[in-house]
Amino acid sequence: MAEPDGADQRTALDLLPGAVLRRRALMVSAGAVLFGVIFGVAFGLAGGWLVGLIAAVVVGVPLVVLAAAEARRHCWLRGGVVFVRALGTRSVDLRHATGMELLITHVRGATVVGVLVTGPPKGKTINVAVATYAGGGGRELDILALRRLADALAAGSDTNGLVFAELLVAQLRAEARGEAGEARPLYRVAAMAPGGRLTQRIPSDAVGKFVASLD
């Protein structure tokens, strides 16, 4: 199957700007240091300075590392392969994906919609966030990113890729028609996952039924 136009170009798939991620990471790092100091003092008073130091490191360092990974996070698509960089870089070739689901995440009052893909070259799993909604507003991947991601999914050998591509194309059509956020497919599919759980996976067959209902 021929590669879609622009397949070899690098297309950013970042849902949130880098400045926002860095600001969040700074807040998390500050909180981590504060918690580390509090725990360190508490344990230090009970068991001595060495115990307090160990407690501070155990509590604070993992959170600082997570914040650093969040600040560095960058996702992009090139040649049918999606890459995610945090502390390291992972990649999945969408043309030969072995697994695909929709991941709905509820965190800090926001609902994040992501395409969860697994595949070669190393059997890694990557979550590509395509939309986030909170209250009456939200943010979605831009039109070019959605278009190229849909093309890459449709060009793969897994028929599930076509289902997810059709979902993204339906989103693009809704944007072109100027539909309100609540009427767009990504917002509506997020409502398929009821609250009460941090993360929920929606299998491709359920996504396919939803896409079919849009016709």
N, CA and C atoms as a LAMMPS dump frame, in Angstrom:
ITEM: TIMESTEP
0
ITEM: NUMBER OF ATOMS
645
ITEM: BOX BOUNDS ff ff ff
-5.0000000000000000e+02 5.0000000000000000e+02
-5.0000000000000000e+02 5.0000000000000000e+02
-5.0000000000000000e+02 5.0000000000000000e+02
ITEM: ATOMS id mol type element x y z
1 1 1 N 0.845 -1.195 0
2 1 2 C 0 0 0
3 1 3 C 0.876 1.239 0
4 2 1 N 0.543 2.196 -0.815
5 2 2 C 1.345 3.407 -0.914
6 2 3 C 1.255 4.231 0.363
7 3 1 N 2.387 4.882 0.666
8 3 2 C 2.405 5.748 1.844
9 3 3 C 1.606 7.013 1.568
10 4 1 N 0.871 7.525 2.532
11 4 2 C 0.127 8.765 2.349
12 4 3 C 1.068 9.939 2.175
13 5 1 N 0.555 11.002 1.576
14 5 2 C 1.357 12.209 1.394
15 5 3 C 1.844 12.713 2.74
16 6 1 N 3.123 13.145 2.785
17 6 2 C 3.681 13.69 4.024
18 6 3 C 4.09 12.638 5.014
19 7 1 N 4.1 11.33 4.594
20 7 2 C 4.375 10.249 5.544
21 7 3 C 5.779 10.336 6.124
22 8 1 N 6.752 10.858 5.337
23 8 2 C 8.127 10.907 5.813
24 8 3 C 8.432 12.194 6.569
25 9 1 N 7.476 13.093 6.647
26 9 2 C 7.68 14.327 7.382
27 9 3 C 7.457 14.088 8.874
28 10 1 N 8.172 14.852 9.668
29 10 2 C 8.002 14.756 11.116
30 10 3 C 6.836 15.643 11.541
31 11 1 N 5.84 15.037 12.156
32 11 2 C 4.641 15.753 12.583
33 11 3 C 4.511 15.654 14.093
34 12 1 N 4.474 16.789 14.769
35 12 2 C 4.335 16.8 16.223
36 12 3 C 2.943 16.318 16.625
37 13 1 N 2.901 15.457 17.644
38 13 2 C 1.626 14.946 18.171
39 13 3 C 1.456 15.336 19.634
40 14 1 N 1.982 16.487 19.992
41 14 2 C 1.893 16.949 21.376
42 14 3 C 0.554 17.642 21.601
43 15 1 N -0.208 17.119 22.54
44 15 2 C -1.509 17.709 22.84
45 15 3 C -1.356 19.012 23.613
46 16 1 N -0.365 19.068 24.493
47 16 2 C -0.122 20.264 25.299
48 16 3 C 1.217 20.879 24.905
49 17 1 N 1.302 22.202 24.859
50 17 2 C 2.567 22.87 24.53
51 17 3 C 3.648 22.546 25.557
52 18 1 N 4.895 22.609 25.109
53 18 2 C 6.008 22.324 26.004
54 18 3 C 6.047 23.238 27.203
55 19 1 N 5.664 24.506 27.021
56 19 2 C 5.684 25.462 28.132
57 19 3 C 4.734 25.031 29.244
58 20 1 N 3.578 24.481 28.865
59 20 2 C 2.607 24.011 29.862
60 20 3 C 3.175 22.823 30.621
61 21 1 N 3.804 21.891 29.896
62 21 2 C 4.389 20.715 30.54
63 21 3 C 5.506 21.112 31.494
64 22 1 N 6.328 22.054 31.083
65 22 2 C 7.426 22.485 31.956
66 22 3 C 6.905 23.194 33.199
67 23 1 N 5.831 23.962 33.047
68 23 2 C 5.253 24.65 34.2
69 23 3 C 4.678 23.633 35.188
70 24 1 N 3.992 22.625 34.663
71 24 2 C 3.472 21.568 35.525
72 24 3 C 4.596 20.825 36.221
73 25 1 N 5.665 20.526 35.464
74 25 2 C 6.795 19.799 36.037
75 25 3 C 7.444 20.591 37.164
76 26 1 N 7.535 21.91 36.991
77 26 2 C 8.118 22.759 38.023
78 26 3 C 7.278 22.714 39.291
79 27 1 N 5.955 22.735 39.135
80 27 2 C 5.068 22.678 40.296
81 27 3 C 5.191 21.335 41.004
82 28 1 N 5.27 20.244 40.217
83 28 2 C 5.415 18.92 40.817
84 28 3 C 6.753 18.806 41.542
85 29 1 N 7.818 19.346 40.939
86 29 2 C 9.137 19.291 41.566
87 29 3 C 9.15 20.053 42.889
88 30 1 N 8.518 21.232 42.891
89 30 2 C 8.46 22.02 44.122
90 30 3 C 7.699 21.265 45.203
91 31 1 N 6.583 20.64 44.808
92 31 2 C 5.82 19.842 45.769
93 31 3 C 6.615 18.656 46.269
94 32 1 N 7.4 18.028 45.378
95 32 2 C 8.208 16.875 45.763
96 32 3 C 9.262 17.256 46.799
97 33 1 N 9.902 18.398 46.563
98 33 2 C 10.91 18.862 47.515
99 33 3 C 10.274 19.16 48.863
100 34 1 N 9.103 19.803 48.841
101 34 2 C 8.416 20.135 50.087
102 34 3 C 8.037 18.876 50.86
103 35 1 N 7.436 17.891 50.157
104 35 2 C 7.071 16.646 50.821
105 35 3 C 8.306 15.924 51.347
106 36 1 N 9.382 15.962 50.558
107 36 2 C 10.609 15.301 51
108 36 3 C 11.141 15.907 52.287
109 37 1 N 11.112 17.232 52.361
110 37 2 C 11.592 17.915 53.562
111 37 3 C 10.708 17.571 54.76
112 38 1 N 9.385 17.589 54.567
113 38 2 C 8.462 17.288 55.67
114 38 3 C 8.694 15.88 56.197
115 39 1 N 8.751 14.902 55.288
116 39 2 C 8.977 13.525 55.715
117 39 3 C 10.371 13.369 56.332
118 40 1 N 11.346 14.07 55.749
119 40 2 C 12.693 13.969 56.296
120 40 3 C 12.779 14.48 57.72
121 41 1 N 12.154 15.611 57.971
122 41 2 C 12.156 16.169 59.33
123 41 3 C 11.434 15.253 60.292
124 42 1 N 10.265 14.734 59.875
125 42 2 C 9.475 13.863 60.751
126 42 3 C 10.253 12.602 61.118
127 43 1 N 10.833 11.942 60.127
128 43 2 C 11.593 10.721 60.397
129 43 3 C 12.917 11.032 61.087
130 44 1 N 13.478 12.224 60.794
131 44 2 C 14.725 12.598 61.438
132 44 3 C 14.558 12.812 62.932
133 45 1 N 13.436 13.397 63.315
134 45 2 C 13.181 13.601 64.75
135 45 3 C 13.014 12.28 65.482
136 46 1 N 12.492 11.287 64.771
137 46 2 C 12.25 9.994 65.408
138 46 3 C 13.466 9.08 65.367
139 47 1 N 14.236 9.135 64.275
140 47 2 C 15.315 8.157 64.126
141 47 3 C 16.68 8.715 63.842
142 48 1 N 16.836 10.031 63.843
143 48 2 C 18.148 10.602 63.583
144 48 3 C 18.247 11.173 62.181
145 49 1 N 19.316 11.953 61.971
146 49 2 C 19.446 12.678 60.708
147 49 3 C 19.587 11.767 59.5
148 50 1 N 20.272 10.609 59.682
149 50 2 C 20.466 9.71 58.542
150 50 3 C 19.136 9.113 58.089
151 51 1 N 18.313 8.703 59.046
152 51 2 C 16.989 8.173 58.722
153 51 3 C 16.149 9.251 58.033
154 52 1 N 16.254 10.481 58.542
155 52 2 C 15.507 11.574 57.93
156 52 3 C 15.951 11.844 56.508
157 53 1 N 17.256 11.789 56.272
158 53 2 C 17.782 12.021 54.923
159 53 3 C 17.302 10.945 53.957
160 54 1 N 17.345 9.696 54.407
161 54 2 C 16.887 8.584 53.56
162 54 3 C 15.409 8.738 53.232
163 55 1 N 14.6 9.106 54.228
164 55 2 C 13.165 9.292 54.01
165 55 3 C 12.907 10.402 53.002
166 56 1 N 13.657 11.5 53.134
167 56 2 C 13.482 12.623 52.208
168 56 3 C 13.806 12.216 50.78
169 57 1 N 14.876 11.436 50.622
170 57 2 C 15.285 10.996 49.281
171 57 3 C 14.265 10.029 48.697
172 58 1 N 13.81 9.065 49.517
173 58 2 C 12.866 8.066 49.042
174 58 3 C 11.55 8.701 48.595
175 59 1 N 11.1 9.709 49.314
176 59 2 C 9.842 10.378 48.982
177 59 3 C 10.009 11.37 47.833
178 60 1 N 11.056 12.169 47.878
179 60 2 C 11.185 13.271 46.933
180 60 3 C 11.758 12.922 45.58
181 61 1 N 12.777 12.075 45.542
182 61 2 C 13.483 11.817 44.283
183 61 3 C 12.587 11.201 43.205
184 62 1 N 11.79 10.159 43.505
185 62 2 C 10.944 9.594 42.441
186 62 3 C 9.998 10.62 41.814
187 63 1 N 9.448 11.522 42.634
188 63 2 C 8.545 12.541 42.112
189 63 3 C 9.287 13.543 41.234
190 64 1 N 10.507 13.877 41.614
191 64 2 C 11.305 14.791 40.807
192 64 3 C 11.647 14.151 39.461
193 65 1 N 11.964 12.855 39.482
194 65 2 C 12.271 12.138 38.239
195 65 3 C 11.054 12.118 37.322
196 66 1 N 9.867 11.851 37.893
197 66 2 C 8.639 11.867 37.092
198 66 3 C 8.38 13.251 36.502
199 67 1 N 8.642 14.278 37.286
200 67 2 C 8.446 15.645 36.798
201 67 3 C 9.402 15.943 35.652
202 68 1 N 10.65 15.478 35.773
203 68 2 C 11.631 15.699 34.711
204 68 3 C 11.208 14.999 33.429
205 69 1 N 10.668 13.784 33.562
206 69 2 C 10.2 13.045 32.39
207 69 3 C 9.036 13.767 31.727
208 70 1 N 8.129 14.326 32.531
209 70 2 C 6.982 15.056 31.992
210 70 3 C 7.432 16.318 31.262
211 71 1 N 8.44 16.999 31.801
212 71 2 C 8.926 18.221 31.171
213 71 3 C 9.574 17.933 29.824
214 72 1 N 10.18 16.759 29.68
215 72 2 C 10.866 16.403 28.434
216 72 3 C 9.955 15.708 27.423
217 73 1 N 8.729 15.395 27.812
218 73 2 C 7.885 14.57 26.957
219 73 3 C 7.588 15.247 25.627
220 74 1 N 7.796 14.488 24.568
221 74 2 C 7.52 14.979 23.222
222 74 3 C 7.1 13.783 22.371
223 75 1 N 6.034 13.942 21.615
224 75 2 C 5.508 12.86 20.781
225 75 3 C 5.462 13.338 19.33
226 76 1 N 5.893 12.465 18.42
227 76 2 C 5.852 12.845 17.009
228 76 3 C 5.677 11.609 16.125
229 77 1 N 5.289 11.883 14.879
230 77 2 C 5.046 10.841 13.882
231 77 3 C 5.969 11.075 12.699
232 78 1 N 6.593 9.984 12.231
233 78 2 C 7.443 10.095 11.049
234 78 3 C 7.503 8.743 10.335
235 79 1 N 7.181 8.734 9.058
236 79 2 C 7.269 7.517 8.269
237 79 3 C 6.413 6.377 8.786
238 80 1 N 5.251 6.687 9.329
239 80 2 C 4.369 5.65 9.856
240 80 3 C 4.745 5.146 11.233
241 81 1 N 5.77 5.738 11.828
242 81 2 C 6.236 5.339 13.162
243 81 3 C 5.972 6.478 14.136
244 82 1 N 5.395 6.15 15.28
245 82 2 C 5.133 7.157 16.305
246 82 3 C 6.207 7.026 17.379
247 83 1 N 6.744 8.148 17.808
248 83 2 C 7.814 8.203 18.805
249 83 3 C 7.341 8.991 20.025
250 84 1 N 7.797 8.574 21.199
251 84 2 C 7.55 9.324 22.431
252 84 3 C 8.865 9.426 23.184
253 85 1 N 9.261 10.647 23.494
254 85 2 C 10.477 10.882 24.267
255 85 3 C 10.11 11.39 25.649
256 86 1 N 10.685 10.766 26.666
257 86 2 C 10.572 11.26 28.034
258 86 3 C 11.99 11.239 28.597
259 87 1 N 12.286 10.286 29.489
260 87 2 C 13.676 10.109 29.906
261 87 3 C 14.449 9.356 28.835
262 88 1 N 13.737 8.497 28.096
263 88 2 C 14.276 7.802 26.934
264 88 3 C 13.298 7.968 25.792
265 89 1 N 13.534 7.269 24.69
266 89 2 C 12.645 7.365 23.532
267 89 3 C 12.118 5.982 23.172
268 90 1 N 10.8 5.887 23.029
269 90 2 C 10.142 4.653 22.587
270 90 3 C 9.491 4.896 21.24
271 91 1 N 9.298 3.82 20.489
272 91 2 C 8.665 3.96 19.179
273 91 3 C 7.811 2.738 18.878
274 92 1 N 6.772 2.957 18.089
275 92 2 C 5.892 1.876 17.614
276 92 3 C 5.6 2.134 16.142
277 93 1 N 5.798 1.123 15.318
278 93 2 C 5.492 1.218 13.897
279 93 3 C 4.002 0.943 13.706
280 94 1 N 3.245 1.987 13.404
281 94 2 C 1.797 1.846 13.273
282 94 3 C 1.406 0.931 12.115
283 95 1 N 2.292 0.791 11.14
284 95 2 C 1.987 -0.047 9.985
285 95 3 C 1.965 -1.529 10.335
286 96 1 N 2.558 -1.884 11.491
287 96 2 C 2.617 -3.284 11.914
288 96 3 C 2.204 -3.433 13.376
289 97 1 N 1.304 -2.576 13.828
290 97 2 C 0.854 -2.606 15.221
291 97 3 C 0.204 -3.949 15.549
292 98 1 N 0.462 -4.432 16.757
293 98 2 C -0.111 -5.702 17.202
294 98 3 C -1.265 -5.521 18.176
295 99 1 N -1.485 -4.31 18.648
296 99 2 C -2.583 -4.039 19.564
297 99 3 C -2.984 -2.587 19.506
298 100 1 N -4.278 -2.332 19.66
299 100 2 C -4.772 -0.959 19.572
300 100 3 C -6.065 -0.836 20.379
301 101 1 N -6.09 0.129 21.282
302 101 2 C -7.271 0.394 22.104
303 101 3 C -7.4 1.899 22.305
304 102 1 N -8.578 2.295 22.747
305 102 2 C -8.788 3.689 23.132
306 102 3 C -8.628 3.756 24.651
307 103 1 N -7.816 4.674 25.122
308 103 2 C -7.572 4.814 26.556
309 103 3 C -8.198 6.111 27.048
310 104 1 N -9.125 5.995 28.008
311 104 2 C -9.774 7.156 28.613
312 104 3 C -9.235 7.311 30.029
313 105 1 N -8.66 8.465 30.317
314 105 2 C -8.044 8.707 31.617
315 105 3 C -8.728 9.888 32.295
316 106 1 N -9.113 9.7 33.544
317 106 2 C -9.704 10.77 34.348
318 106 3 C -8.678 11.197 35.397
319 107 1 N -8.203 12.425 35.31
320 107 2 C -7.195 12.887 36.262
321 107 3 C -7.353 14.387 36.481
322 108 1 N -7.355 14.78 37.744
323 108 2 C -7.439 16.194 38.141
324 108 3 C -8.594 16.922 37.462
325 109 1 N -9.748 16.265 37.375
326 109 2 C -10.931 16.887 36.818
327 109 3 C -10.974 16.947 35.309
328 110 1 N -9.982 16.362 34.645
329 110 2 C -9.944 16.359 33.183
330 110 3 C -10.061 14.932 32.665
331 111 1 N -10.634 14.81 31.464
332 111 2 C -10.738 13.519 30.785
333 111 3 C -9.856 13.556 29.549
334 112 1 N -8.909 12.623 29.478
335 112 2 C -7.964 12.573 28.371
336 112 3 C -8.284 11.367 27.495
337 113 1 N -8.388 11.591 26.185
338 113 2 C -8.649 10.528 25.22
339 113 3 C -7.344 10.226 24.49
340 114 1 N -6.934 8.972 24.521
341 114 2 C -5.689 8.597 23.865
342 114 3 C -5.849 7.321 23.056
343 115 1 N -5.013 7.182 22.029
344 115 2 C -4.953 5.952 21.248
345 115 3 C -3.756 5.163 21.76
346 116 1 N -4.03 3.986 22.327
347 116 2 C -2.998 3.143 22.922
348 116 3 C -2.571 2.105 21.894
349 117 1 N -1.312 2.183 21.451
350 117 2 C -0.827 1.287 20.402
351 117 3 C 0.37 0.487 20.896
352 118 1 N 0.427 -0.787 20.472
353 118 2 C 1.53 -1.678 20.807
354 118 3 C 2.059 -2.299 19.523
355 119 1 N 3.384 -2.418 19.439
356 119 2 C 3.92 -3.034 18.234
357 119 3 C 5.424 -2.94 18.129
358 120 1 N 5.96 -3.359 16.967
359 120 2 C 7.402 -3.35 16.749
360 120 3 C 7.921 -1.91 16.653
361 121 1 N 9.246 -1.718 16.781
362 121 2 C 10.274 -2.76 16.704
363 121 3 C 10.568 -3.507 17.996
364 122 1 N 10.128 -3.033 19.151
365 122 2 C 10.487 -3.67 20.417
366 122 3 C 9.283 -4.079 21.243
367 123 1 N 8.107 -4.102 20.634
368 123 2 C 6.908 -4.506 21.363
369 123 3 C 6.488 -3.535 22.438
370 124 1 N 6.857 -2.268 22.303
371 124 2 C 6.504 -1.251 23.286
372 124 3 C 5.054 -0.804 23.11
373 125 1 N 4.53 -0.167 24.159
374 125 2 C 3.186 0.406 24.123
375 125 3 C 3.286 1.911 24.311
376 126 1 N 2.605 2.653 23.458
377 126 2 C 2.63 4.114 23.501
378 126 3 C 1.204 4.635 23.524
379 127 1 N 0.972 5.619 24.366
380 127 2 C -0.328 6.281 24.423
381 127 3 C -0.216 7.636 23.735
382 128 1 N -0.946 7.796 22.636
383 128 2 C -0.951 9.066 21.91
384 128 3 C -2.216 9.823 22.3
385 129 1 N -2.071 10.841 23.136
386 129 2 C -3.221 11.632 23.562
387 129 3 C -3.722 12.47 22.391
388 130 1 N -5.014 12.388 22.111
389 130 2 C -5.591 13.134 20.978
390 130 3 C -6.554 14.224 21.42
391 131 1 N -7.019 14.167 22.67
392 131 2 C -7.941 15.206 23.151
393 131 3 C -7.992 15.185 24.669
394 132 1 N -8.265 16.331 25.257
395 132 2 C -8.5 16.415 26.697
396 132 3 C -9.641 17.386 26.948
397 133 1 N -10.53 17.035 27.86
398 133 2 C -11.712 17.852 28.134
399 133 3 C -11.848 18.063 29.644
400 134 1 N -12.245 19.273 30.005
401 134 2 C -12.471 19.597 31.416
402 134 3 C -13.552 20.667 31.484
403 135 1 N -14.6 20.393 32.248
404 135 2 C -15.688 21.345 32.343
405 135 3 C -16.334 21.571 30.994
406 136 1 N -16.445 22.821 30.585
407 136 2 C -17.056 23.14 29.3
408 136 3 C -16.063 23.341 28.176
409 137 1 N -14.768 23.131 28.441
410 137 2 C -13.762 23.361 27.412
411 137 3 C -12.897 22.145 27.187
412 138 1 N -11.915 22.306 26.322
413 138 2 C -11.012 21.207 26.037
414 138 3 C -9.969 21.589 25.014
415 139 1 N -9.115 20.63 24.708
416 139 2 C -8.057 20.814 23.723
417 139 3 C -7.945 19.531 22.905
418 140 1 N -7.79 19.683 21.599
419 140 2 C -7.661 18.537 20.696
420 140 3 C -6.429 18.725 19.81
421 141 1 N -5.878 17.617 19.335
422 141 2 C -4.773 17.72 18.389
423 141 3 C -5.201 18.574 17.197
424 142 1 N -4.26 19.308 16.633
425 142 2 C -4.612 20.159 15.507
426 142 3 C -4.962 19.316 14.276
427 143 1 N -5.526 19.982 13.286
428 143 2 C -6.064 19.294 12.114
429 143 3 C -4.989 18.504 11.374
430 144 1 N -3.821 19.098 11.176
431 144 2 C -2.755 18.411 10.443
432 144 3 C -2.301 17.156 11.179
433 145 1 N -2.125 17.257 12.501
434 145 2 C -1.685 16.107 13.284
435 145 3 C -2.722 14.983 13.231
436 146 1 N -4.003 15.328 13.384
437 146 2 C -5.054 14.316 13.316
438 146 3 C -5.099 13.66 11.939
439 147 1 N -4.946 14.466 10.888
440 147 2 C -5.005 13.946 9.522
441 147 3 C -3.878 12.95 9.257
442 148 1 N -2.672 13.306 9.641
443 148 2 C -1.53 12.427 9.384
444 148 3 C -1.544 11.191 10.277
445 149 1 N -2.033 11.35 11.505
446 149 2 C -2.168 10.177 12.365
447 149 3 C -3.21 9.224 11.797
448 150 1 N -4.321 9.763 11.308
449 150 2 C -5.36 8.933 10.685
450 150 3 C -4.813 8.223 9.456
451 151 1 N -4.033 8.923 8.635
452 151 2 C -3.452 8.309 7.439
453 151 3 C -2.52 7.161 7.81
454 152 1 N -1.696 7.369 8.846
455 152 2 C -0.75 6.332 9.262
456 152 3 C -1.487 5.11 9.801
457 153 1 N -2.559 5.325 10.557
458 153 2 C -3.337 4.208 11.089
459 153 3 C -4.024 3.432 9.97
460 154 1 N -4.56 4.161 8.995
461 154 2 C -5.275 3.52 7.891
462 154 3 C -4.335 2.737 6.982
463 155 1 N -3.061 3.129 6.913
464 155 2 C -2.093 2.48 6.027
465 155 3 C -1.522 1.206 6.623
466 156 1 N -1.848 0.905 7.872
467 156 2 C -1.296 -0.275 8.527
468 156 3 C -1.957 -1.568 8.089
469 157 1 N -1.328 -2.681 8.49
470 157 2 C -1.841 -3.998 8.132
471 157 3 C -2.948 -4.476 9.071
472 158 1 N -3.068 -3.848 10.243
473 158 2 C -4.084 -4.229 11.222
474 158 3 C -5.397 -3.51 10.884
475 159 1 N -6.461 -4.282 10.723
476 159 2 C -7.762 -3.678 10.38
477 159 3 C -8.262 -2.76 11.49
478 160 1 N -7.79 -2.983 12.727
479 160 2 C -8.197 -2.093 13.815
480 160 3 C -7.72 -0.665 13.555
481 161 1 N -6.598 -0.541 12.856
482 161 2 C -6.084 0.785 12.545
483 161 3 C -7.07 1.581 11.722
484 162 1 N -7.787 0.895 10.818
485 162 2 C -8.775 1.576 9.99
486 162 3 C -9.928 2.101 10.832
487 163 1 N -10.306 1.342 11.862
488 163 2 C -11.387 1.772 12.758
489 163 3 C -11.001 3.073 13.46
490 164 1 N -9.784 3.125 13.992
491 164 2 C -9.346 4.328 14.697
492 164 3 C -9.124 5.482 13.727
493 165 1 N -8.685 5.165 12.515
494 165 2 C -8.541 6.208 11.502
495 165 3 C -9.893 6.829 11.179
496 166 1 N -10.924 5.991 11.078
497 166 2 C -12.268 6.503 10.776
498 166 3 C -12.778 7.388 11.912
499 167 1 N -12.425 7.056 13.147
500 167 2 C -12.821 7.893 14.276
501 167 3 C -12.185 9.28 14.164
502 168 1 N -10.899 9.318 13.825
503 168 2 C -10.211 10.607 13.697
504 168 3 C -10.729 11.402 12.499
505 169 1 N -11.048 10.709 11.403
506 169 2 C -11.611 11.39 10.238
507 169 3 C -12.982 11.98 10.581
508 170 1 N -13.785 11.235 11.354
509 170 2 C -15.082 11.75 11.789
510 170 3 C -14.904 13 12.644
511 171 1 N -13.85 13.02 13.461
512 171 2 C -13.546 14.208 14.262
513 171 3 C -13.203 15.391 13.365
514 172 1 N -12.405 15.137 12.338
515 172 2 C -12.03 16.201 11.405
516 172 3 C -13.249 16.753 10.68
517 173 1 N -14.155 15.88 10.274
518 173 2 C -15.366 16.333 9.59
519 173 3 C -16.229 17.181 10.512
520 174 1 N -16.303 16.787 11.791
521 174 2 C -17.089 17.563 12.755
522 174 3 C -16.48 18.951 12.944
523 175 1 N -15.149 19.02 12.987
524 175 2 C -14.49 20.323 13.101
525 175 3 C -14.767 21.172 11.876
526 176 1 N -14.703 20.537 10.685
527 176 2 C -14.942 21.276 9.44
528 176 3 C -16.361 21.838 9.385
529 177 1 N -17.303 21.118 9.995
530 177 2 C -18.69 21.594 10.014
531 177 3 C -18.929 22.623 11.11
532 178 1 N -17.918 22.828 11.945
533 178 2 C -18.046 23.809 13.017
534 178 3 C -18.898 23.335 14.179
535 179 1 N -18.969 22.019 14.384
536 179 2 C -19.786 21.491 15.483
537 179 3 C -19.169 21.853 16.831
538 180 1 N -20.011 22.052 17.81
539 180 2 C -19.553 22.352 19.165
540 180 3 C -18.791 21.161 19.737
541 181 1 N -17.939 21.45 20.724
542 181 2 C -17.11 20.395 21.295
543 181 3 C -17.884 19.191 21.777
544 182 1 N -19.028 19.436 22.421
545 182 2 C -19.806 18.331 22.989
546 182 3 C -20.386 17.414 21.918
547 183 1 N -20.472 17.904 20.683
548 183 2 C -21.045 17.103 19.596
549 183 3 C -19.977 16.361 18.798
550 184 1 N -18.725 16.633 19.05
551 184 2 C -17.662 16.005 18.28
552 184 3 C -17.409 14.572 18.748
553 185 1 N -16.988 13.7 17.831
554 185 2 C -16.816 12.276 18.161
555 185 3 C -15.876 11.992 19.33
556 186 1 N -14.745 12.695 19.423
557 186 2 C -13.814 12.404 20.511
558 186 3 C -14.411 12.739 21.871
559 187 1 N -15.189 13.805 21.929
560 187 2 C -15.871 14.145 23.184
561 187 3 C -16.923 13.094 23.516
562 188 1 N -17.665 12.675 22.516
563 188 2 C -18.732 11.7 22.728
564 188 3 C -18.19 10.326 23.09
565 189 1 N -17.074 9.935 22.472
566 189 2 C -16.508 8.624 22.787
567 189 3 C -15.929 8.613 24.2
568 190 1 N -15.474 9.779 24.664
569 190 2 C -14.971 9.856 26.044
570 190 3 C -16.088 9.581 27.041
571 191 1 N -17.315 9.954 26.668
572 191 2 C -18.468 9.732 27.547
573 191 3 C -18.836 8.252 27.64
574 192 1 N -18.264 7.42 26.76
575 192 2 C -18.526 5.981 26.818
576 192 3 C -17.92 5.364 28.069
577 193 1 N -16.913 6.029 28.641
578 193 2 C -16.247 5.519 29.834
579 193 3 C -16.763 6.272 31.05
580 194 1 N -17.627 5.664 31.855
581 194 2 C -18.175 6.353 33.027
582 194 3 C -17.095 6.664 34.048
583 195 1 N -17.325 7.677 34.861
584 195 2 C -16.374 8.063 35.889
585 195 3 C -16.254 7.015 36.983
586 196 1 N -15.319 7.251 37.904
587 196 2 C -15.129 6.32 39.009
588 196 3 C -13.874 5.482 38.883
589 197 1 N -13.273 5.463 37.679
590 197 2 C -12.029 4.736 37.474
591 197 3 C -11.014 5.667 36.841
592 198 1 N -9.758 5.535 37.272
593 198 2 C -8.716 6.424 36.774
594 198 3 C -8.488 6.233 35.284
595 199 1 N -8.352 4.998 34.847
596 199 2 C -8.152 4.705 33.43
597 199 3 C -9.085 3.579 32.991
598 200 1 N -9.554 3.692 31.769
599 200 2 C -10.406 2.653 31.191
600 200 3 C -10.029 2.456 29.735
601 201 1 N -9.946 1.187 29.335
602 201 2 C -9.607 0.862 27.954
603 201 3 C -10.862 0.451 27.198
604 202 1 N -11.038 1.054 26.034
605 202 2 C -12.178 0.727 25.176
606 202 3 C -11.639 -0.047 23.982
607 203 1 N -12.007 -1.319 23.819
608 203 2 C -11.465 -2.136 22.73
609 203 3 C -11.927 -1.656 21.364
610 204 1 N -11.226 -2.118 20.347
611 204 2 C -11.483 -1.636 18.987
612 204 3 C -12.879 -1.986 18.494
613 205 1 N -13.445 -3.123 18.939
614 205 2 C -14.789 -3.477 18.462
615 205 3 C -15.832 -2.489 18.977
616 206 1 N -15.661 -2.02 20.233
617 206 2 C -16.579 -1.018 20.771
618 206 3 C -16.395 0.315 20.05
619 207 1 N -15.147 0.644 19.713
620 207 2 C -14.884 1.87 18.959
621 207 3 C -15.515 1.769 17.578
622 208 1 N -15.424 0.568 16.96
623 208 2 C -16.02 0.364 15.642
624 208 3 C -17.524 0.552 15.658
625 209 1 N -18.193 0.047 16.691
626 209 2 C -19.642 0.22 16.796
627 209 3 C -20 1.689 16.957
628 210 1 N -19.177 2.406 17.735
629 210 2 C -19.443 3.833 17.919
630 210 3 C -19.287 4.579 16.607
631 211 1 N -18.217 4.281 15.861
632 211 2 C -17.986 4.945 14.576
633 211 3 C -19.12 4.656 13.61
634 212 1 N -19.584 3.404 13.609
635 212 2 C -20.702 3.031 12.713
636 212 3 C -21.97 3.802 13.067
637 213 1 N -22.139 4.118 14.349
638 213 2 C -23.341 4.838 14.766
639 213 3 C -23.33 6.304 14.336
640 214 1 N -22.155 6.788 13.901
641 214 2 C -22.046 8.178 13.476
642 214 3 C -22.601 8.403 12.095
643 215 1 N -22.736 7.328 11.311
644 215 2 C -23.234 7.464 9.926
645 215 3 C -24.712 7.816 9.895
